Amino acid sequence: MLKKRIVQVVAATAAVAAFGLFNASSASAATEVCESWGGTCTSGSVAANGNHEVCFSGTHKALSYWGRAELWDADTGVMVGSFASNPTETKTRCVGGLYGNHYYERGTGGYFYGKVWN
C-alpha cells in the first residue's frame, strides 16, 4: 500500500512540474481546457469552489476514439473522479467534498476535448 502511495505522489509531483500546476491561479472561478489530437492531455489546475466542488466534462472529436475523463487532485496525486468518454455525447460530472488547492483533468483515448471548472 505504501509503495502505491509513493508512486501516486511521484506521479502528482511529475504532473505539477511538467504542467506548471502550482503556478495556476486558485481564483474563485476558473475554467481550464484539456485537448488532445492523439494520446492523452492534461489541463491546467483549478481550486475547489466555495461549495468544495469541482466539475469536469469530456468528449471525443473523432468517431473511432473512446477513453476516459479523469479528475485528479494535484496536491495528493489521487484520482477523485472519472467516467468513460465517447464521441457521441459530452458528459459532465461534479465531485463534491473537496478541500484541495489544485485539481486538473486528464483525458485519455485520443482526440479528447474536456473542461474542468470550479
Buried (B, 14 or more C-beta within 10 A) or exposed (E): EEEEEEEBBEEBEEBBEEBEBEEBEBEEEBEBBBEBEEEBBBBBBBBBBEEEBBBBBBBBEEEEBBBBBBBBBBBBBBEBBBBEBBBEEBBBBBBEEBEBBBBBBBBBBBBBBBBBBB
